[in-house]
Amino acid sequence: MIRCSFPTIIDDLATIARDTVAPRLDGTEPFQVTTRPTPLQEKILDHLGVRL
């Protein structure tokens, strides 16, 4: 079992990012990319019932 403080968990979750990618190719629409969560982040998100 991994024990973390609440501020540590929040700091860790804050590293998950969603970016918009706008390719410079004609006819290509911008799209969003979300970073992959670490194993600890996945566990936390599972406990919270959150899906990315």
N, C-alpha and C positions, 0 to 999 in steps of 0.2 A: 504494500500500500504506500502510495506517495502522499506525503503531507506537505501542503503549501499554505501559505497565508493568503488571505483574500486579496491584499494588494499585489502579491506576486502573481496570482491567477489572472487578475485584471491586466497587469502589465504584459503577461504572456499572451493573452487573448488579443491585446491591442496590436500585436504584430501581424495579425491576419489582415490582408489588404485586398481590395477589389479595385482593379485598374481598368480603364477603358483604353483599348488599343484601336488606333485609327490608321489602318494601312494606307499607304500612298499609291494604291493601285486603282485605276479607274473601275468604277462599278462595285467596289468592295466597301461594304458597310462597316462602321465601327462595331466592335464587340467587347464584352467584358471578360476579364480573366481574374479569378480569385486564387490567391496563394493556397497551397496545400497545407492543411493543419499538421502540426507535429503530432506524434503519438499522444503526448500529454494533452494537447489542445483537443484532439479527437475524443479523448476520454471525458474531458470537461464538457464538451459540447454534447456528447451522448447523455451525460447525466442531466444536462439542462433541456434535452429534447430538441436541440437546434440542429438543423440541416443546412449546409451551405450549398 
